[in-house]
Amino acid sequence: MGVKLFDRKFAKALGDGPPATPGVYLFRDEKGRVLYVGKAKHLRKRLASYRNATRRKVHQKMRLLVRRATSLDVQPLATERDALLKENEIIRLQRPPFNVDGAFSFLYPAIGICTRVEHELLCLTTNPGAWTMFDFRWYGSFRSRPRTKEAFDVLIELLGHIGHREPHSSLPDHRPLRGSRLVAFRRLQTEVSDQLRAFLAGETMAPLGFIAETLLEKPRARREATRVEECLQCLSSFYETDLHKLRTALNGAGIRGTFIAQDERDSLFISTSGL
């Protein structure tokens, strides 16, 4: 089915065949809307995999695209990085239904910190622009919501051993937002706040050692030593998978801040990658 259907639909448009260069390819429906965009280091080899797709489960998406699409648009580009950037741009702007990664960058979360009178405020949100009533310093955006949420939760848990977490009724006035969390602490040492900022900036993992030493002075934290260690390990992992990688990408682009807009994040990583 794959070979005959692919050729019957797309052979004429491909002419002598796709070029042996990097590029992107777009499967479109009968109205010209993009169903799927893919990038390839070698367009000819990549599209041959669609032509030769079998009934194996691993080829199911390829076969479905060939059936659903009515046209195929091939765009050669100079380099694989150019192809990645073009793919990311099309996904971000058109959100093809068969593309998942990168299609919902507006859901990439960020973590914010600010000091307000005697409180230290921490915020997890997918909408930093909605929190202009507070002077947050933002860290992110991060691609993985589950990892970021888990790291935020364990960070709040650890800080609860060090400072006094305010009840929800004592939070500063704000409009509740879906996908956001606001937490406030009293009696959080300035040095703890400074160390936390350096950690979230992806500059160094040393603040975790400082936090661990501070926790040793807290009786409840010592009683819950196993759980505290799990939380520290979670934050260490988040530093490696997200915080430090973002810092490296920002440095590579010459950006001195700690935040990149959601719709610019993926292109930042592509443009600073070692392709």
C-alpha positions in Angstrom: 0.0 0.0 0.0 2.7 2.5 1.0 4.8 2.5 -2.2 1.9 2.6 -4.6 -0.1 5.2 -2.7 2.8 7.4 -2.0 3.9 7.4 -5.7 0.4 7.9 -7.0 -0.2 11.0 -4.8 3.2 12.6 -4.7 5.5 11.4 -7.5 4.5 14.0 -10.0 5.1 16.8 -7.5 8.5 15.4 -6.6 9.6 15.2 -10.2 13.0 13.5 -10.4 12.9 12.9 -6.7 13.6 14.9 -3.5 17.1 16.4 -3.3 19.9 14.8 -1.2 20.1 17.9 1.0 18.8 19.1 4.4 15.3 20.6 4.4 11.8 20.4 5.6 8.8 18.5 4.1 5.1 19.4 4.7 2.2 17.1 4.3 -0.9 19.2 3.5 -4.6 18.4 3.3 -7.0 19.3 0.5 -7.4 22.9 1.7 -3.6 23.4 1.8 -3.4 23.3 5.6 -0.2 21.7 7.0 -1.0 18.3 8.6 2.6 17.7 9.6 6.1 19.3 9.1 9.2 17.3 9.5 12.9 18.1 9.1 15.5 16.0 7.5 19.3 15.9 7.2 18.9 14.1 3.9 15.5 14.7 2.3 15.7 11.9 -0.2 16.4 9.2 2.4 13.8 10.6 4.8 11.0 10.6 2.3 12.0 7.2 1.0 11.0 5.9 4.5 7.5 7.2 3.8 7.4 5.5 0.4 8.6 2.2 1.9 6.6 2.3 5.1 5.3 -1.1 6.1 2.3 -2.2 8.3 4.5 -2.4 11.3 3.3 -0.3 14.3 6.4 1.9 14.1 5.4 3.0 10.7 1.7 3.6 11.6 2.0 7.5 11.7 3.8 7.5 8.3 1.2 5.4 6.6 -1.6 7.6 8.1 0.0 10.8 6.9 0.3 9.3 3.4 -3.4 8.4 3.4 -4.6 11.7 4.8 -2.4 14.2 2.9 -3.3 15.3 -0.6 -0.1 17.2 -1.3 3.6 17.2 -0.3 5.7 20.3 -0.2 9.5 19.8 0.0 11.7 22.8 0.8 15.5 22.2 0.6 17.7 24.3 2.9 21.4 24.9 3.3 22.0 23.2 6.6 20.4 20.9 9.2 20.2 23.8 11.6 18.3 25.8 9.0 15.9 22.9 8.7 15.4 22.7 12.4 14.7 26.4 12.7 12.2 26.3 9.8 10.5 23.3 11.3 10.2 25.0 14.7 8.8 28.2 13.0 6.1 26.3 11.1 5.1 24.2 14.2 4.9 27.4 16.3 2.9 29.4 13.9 0.6 26.8 12.3 0.5 24.0 14.9 0.0 21.1 12.6 -2.2 18.4 14.1 0.3 15.6 13.6 3.1 17.6 15.3 3.2 17.5 19.1 6.7 18.7 20.3 6.9 22.4 20.2 3.3 23.0 19.1 2.2 24.3 22.5 5.1 26.5 23.6 2.6 28.8 25.3 2.4 26.1 28.0 6.1 26.2 28.8 6.4 27.1 32.5 8.6 29.6 34.3 9.5 30.1 37.9 9.5 33.6 39.4 10.9 35.0 42.7 10.5 38.4 44.3 10.8 40.0 47.7 7.8 41.9 48.9 8.0 43.6 52.3 8.7 40.7 54.8 7.7 38.0 52.3 9.6 36.0 49.7 7.2 35.1 46.9 7.6 32.2 44.5 5.5 31.6 41.5 5.1 28.8 39.0 3.2 29.8 35.9 2.8 29.4 32.1 1.8 33.0 31.8 4.5 35.3 33.3 2.9 38.3 31.6 -0.1 38.1 33.9 2.0 38.7 37.0 3.2 42.3 36.4 1.7 43.4 39.7 4.7 41.8 41.4 8.4 42.4 40.6 9.2 38.8 39.8 12.6 37.8 38.5 11.7 35.0 36.0 13.7 31.8 35.3 12.8 29.8 32.2 11.0 29.1 30.1 11.3 25.4 30.6 10.0 22.9 28.1 8.9 20.1 30.5 5.9 21.0 32.6 6.0 17.8 34.7 9.7 18.2 35.6 9.3 21.9 36.4 6.2 21.4 38.5 7.9 18.5 40.4 11.0 20.7 41.0 8.8 23.6 42.2 6.9 21.4 44.5 9.9 19.9 46.2 11.6 23.3 46.4 8.5 24.6 48.3 8.6 21.6 50.5 12.3 22.2 51.5 11.8 25.9 52.0 8.9 25.0 54.4 11.6 23.6 56.7 13.6 26.8 56.6 11.0 29.5 56.6 7.3 29.9 57.5 5.0 29.3 54.6 2.0 31.6 54.7 -1.5 30.2 54.3 -3.4 31.0 51.1 -5.5 33.5 53.0 -2.4 35.6 53.8 -1.1 35.8 50.2 -0.9 39.2 48.6 -4.0 40.2 46.5 -3.9 38.6 43.1 -6.2 37.1 40.6 -6.0 33.3 40.6 -4.8 32.0 37.2 -5.2 28.5 35.8 -1.8 26.9 35.4 -0.2 29.2 38.1 0.8 28.8 41.7 1.8 31.5 44.1 3.5 30.7 47.4 4.8 33.1 50.1 7.3 32.6 52.9 8.2 34.6 56.0 11.4 34.5 57.9 13.4 33.2 54.9 17.0 34.2 55.3 18.4 36.6 52.8 21.3 34.3 52.1 18.9 31.4 51.3 17.1 33.7 48.8 20.4 34.7 47.2 21.5 31.1 46.9 18.2 30.1 45.5 18.4 32.7 42.7 21.9 31.6 41.7 20.7 28.0 41.6 17.6 28.8 39.4 19.8 30.8 37.1 21.7 27.6 36.3 25.0 29.2 37.4 26.0 26.6 40.0 24.7 23.7 41.9 26.6 24.8 45.0 23.5 26.4 46.5 22.0 22.9 47.1 24.9 22.3 49.4 24.2 25.5 51.3 20.5 24.6 51.5 21.3 21.1 52.7 23.6 22.5 55.5 20.8 24.9 56.5 18.3 22.0 56.7 20.7 20.1 59.0 20.0 22.8 61.6 16.2 22.2 61.5 14.9 19.3 63.7 12.0 18.4 61.6 14.2 18.2 58.5 16.5 15.9 60.3 13.6 13.7 61.3 12.6 13.5 57.6 16.1 13.0 56.3 15.1 10.4 53.7 12.5 12.6 52.2 14.8 15.7 52.3 17.4 13.7 50.4 14.9 12.7 47.8 13.9 16.4 47.3 17.6 17.4 47.0 18.1 14.7 44.4 15.1 15.9 42.4 16.5 19.5 42.4 19.9 18.2 41.4 18.4 16.4 38.5 16.4 19.5 37.5 19.5 21.5 37.5 21.2 19.1 35.1 18.3 18.6 32.7 16.9 22.1 32.6 18.5 24.9 34.6 22.1 24.5 33.5 21.2 23.7 29.9 19.1 26.9 29.7 22.0 28.9 31.1 24.4 27.4 28.6 22.0 28.2 25.7 21.5 31.8 26.9 25.3 32.2 27.3 25.8 30.8 23.8 23.4 33.4 22.4 25.0 36.2 24.4 21.9 36.7 26.6 22.8 37.7 30.2 19.3 37.4 31.6 17.6 34.3 33.1 14.5 34.2 31.0 13.6 33.5 27.4 10.1 33.9 26.0 8.1 30.8 25.5 7.9 31.2 21.7 11.6 31.8 21.4 12.9 29.0 23.6 13.0 26.2 21.1 14.7 28.3 18.4 17.3 29.4 21.0 18.3 25.8 21.7 18.4 25.0 18.0 20.5 28.1 17.1 23.0 27.4 20.0 23.2 23.6 19.5 26.4 21.9 18.2 24.9 20.8 14.9 
